Amino acid sequence: MGLGQILALVIVFVVVVGVAKLVRIVPQGFEWTVETFGKYTRTLSPGLHFLIPIYQAVGRKINMMEQVLDVPSQDVITKDNAVVRVDGVVFYQVLDASKAAYEVSNLEQASLALVMTNIRTVLGSMDLDESLSQRDAINAKLLKVVDEATHPWGVKVNRIEIKDIAPPRDLIDAMARQMKAEREKRANILDAEGFRQAAILKAEGEKQSVILAAEGEKEAAFRAAEARERSAEAEAKATTMVSDAISGGNVNALNYFVANNYVEALKEMAKSPNQKMLLLPIEATGILGSLAGIAELAKESLGQQQKAVAAQPPLR
């Protein structure tokens, strides 16, 4: 190969390199910064651009799409001195390519350090129960703080999500026992409340039963007193009739009185539970005679009533 051919190849190579340095195609979703002798001058948007070789050069190629940054697990001490293991994820997007390129040396590393530090700060100000139950509040606090801190870098933090908050195993077991004890406590309270209601209802039922029994006894006593009063009135009336008959010289009335008392005495003797045999010290004919006198007395009383009715003047 001669010297002329080598020189031609060199010229072709220089032309190709110059064209490559002159023509720049920025892909969609990216922005490139342009530096003039090492100084930032402008930003190239997606599309075809022309640069002056040697005088102008591409500085940084910035991804303008939303990106996901995985936050590794770290141990965090809560306000009540409980150690929990926390990890998360960050969604961010570069809005200003020049700031993201020249305001921070390593954007991902700086953002990751900022998020991890604020996770420890936010969870360190909360109790364990709060950190486990208020995950949305934790995400909101982290987003506010980190977004304000990354704003000078030309970055917009869209979301920060805590993926997992894991307490130690012994603490999880203690929480499980606490939850079990709380549930047993609630069950015992419900059982006690049920027993209490049952006792109240039972007492109310017994009270009503006693009231009704007392009312029944009162009514029965009233009925018994009324029956005794009527019996006494009948006995007094019968005694009056017998007395009137005796005073009138009627011997049958006296026989009725004696026979009646005799029969009552026999009834009382027969009611005795230990009485197996009853001895009558009088003759049966005497009892029959008394009963006959009773019948005769009844006939005489009926005849007197009929005479009294006939002696009354007729109604006009």
PEVEN-V531220 format. One record per residue. N is the residue number from 1. SS is DSSP state (H for helix, E for strand, - for the rest). Layout:
[[N/SS] [N/SS]]
//
This chain:
[[1/-] [2/-] [3/H] [4/H] [5/H] [6/H] [7/H] [8/H] [9/H] [10/H] [11/H] [12/H] [13/H] [14/H] [15/H] [16/H] [17/H] [18/H] [19/H] [20/H] [21/H] [22/H] [23/E] [24/E] [25/E] [26/E] [27/-] [28/-] [29/-] [30/E] [31/E] [32/E] [33/E] [34/E] [35/E] [36/E] [37/-] [38/-] [39/E] [40/E] [41/E] [42/E] [43/E] [44/E] [45/-] [46/-] [47/E] [48/E] [49/E] [50/E] [51/-] [52/-] [53/-] [54/-] [55/-] [56/E] [57/E] [58/E] [59/E] [60/E] [61/E] [62/E] [63/E] [64/-] [65/-] [66/-] [67/E] [68/E] [69/E] [70/E] [71/E] [72/E] [73/E] [74/E] [75/E] [76/E] [77/E] [78/-] [79/-] [80/-] [81/-] [82/-] [83/E] [84/E] [85/E] [86/E] [87/E] [88/E] [89/E] [90/E] [91/E] [92/E] [93/E] [94/E] [95/-] [96/-] [97/H] [98/H] [99/H] [100/H] [101/H] [102/H] [103/-] [104/-] [105/-] [106/-] [107/H] [108/H] [109/H] [110/H] [111/H] [112/H] [113/H] [114/H] [115/H] [116/H] [117/H] [118/H] [119/H] [120/H] [121/H] [122/H] [123/H] [124/H] [125/-] [126/-] [127/-] [128/H] [129/H] [130/H] [131/H] [132/H] [133/H] [134/-] [135/H] [136/H] [137/H] [138/H] [139/H] [140/H] [141/H] [142/H] [143/H] [144/H] [145/H] [146/H] [147/H] [148/H] [149/H] [150/H] [151/H] [152/H] [153/H] [154/-] [155/E] [156/E] [157/E] [158/E] [159/E] [160/E] [161/E] [162/E] [163/E] [164/E] [165/E] [166/E] [167/E] [168/-] [169/H] [170/H] [171/H] [172/H] [173/H] [174/H] [175/H] [176/H] [177/H] [178/H] [179/H] [180/H] [181/H] [182/H] [183/H] [184/H] [185/H] [186/H] [187/H] [188/H] [189/H] [190/H] [191/H] [192/H] [193/H] [194/H] [195/H] [196/H] [197/H] [198/H] [199/H] [200/H] [201/H] [202/H] [203/H] [204/H] [205/H] [206/H] [207/H] [208/H] [209/H] [210/H] [211/H] [212/H] [213/H] [214/H] [215/H] [216/H] [217/H] [218/H] [219/H] [220/H] [221/H] [222/H] [223/H] [224/H] [225/H] [226/H] [227/H] [228/H] [229/H] [230/H] [231/H] [232/H] [233/H] [234/H] [235/H] [236/H] [237/H] [238/H] [239/H] [240/H] [241/H] [242/H] [243/H] [244/H] [245/H] [246/H] [247/H] [248/-] [249/-] [250/-] [251/H] [252/H] [253/H] [254/H] [255/H] [256/H] [257/H] [258/H] [259/H] [260/H] [261/H] [262/H] [263/H] [264/H] [265/H] [266/H] [267/H] [268/H] [269/H] [270/H] [271/-] [272/-] [273/-] [274/-] [275/-] [276/-] [277/-] [278/-] [279/-] [280/-] [281/-] [282/-] [283/-] [284/H] [285/H] [286/H] [287/H] [288/H] [289/H] [290/H] [291/H] [292/H] [293/H] [294/H] [295/H] [296/H] [297/H] [298/H] [299/H] [300/H] [301/H] [302/H] [303/H] [304/H] [305/H] [306/H] [307/H] [308/H] [309/H] [310/H] [311/H] [312/-] [313/-] [314/-] [315/-] [316/-]]
//
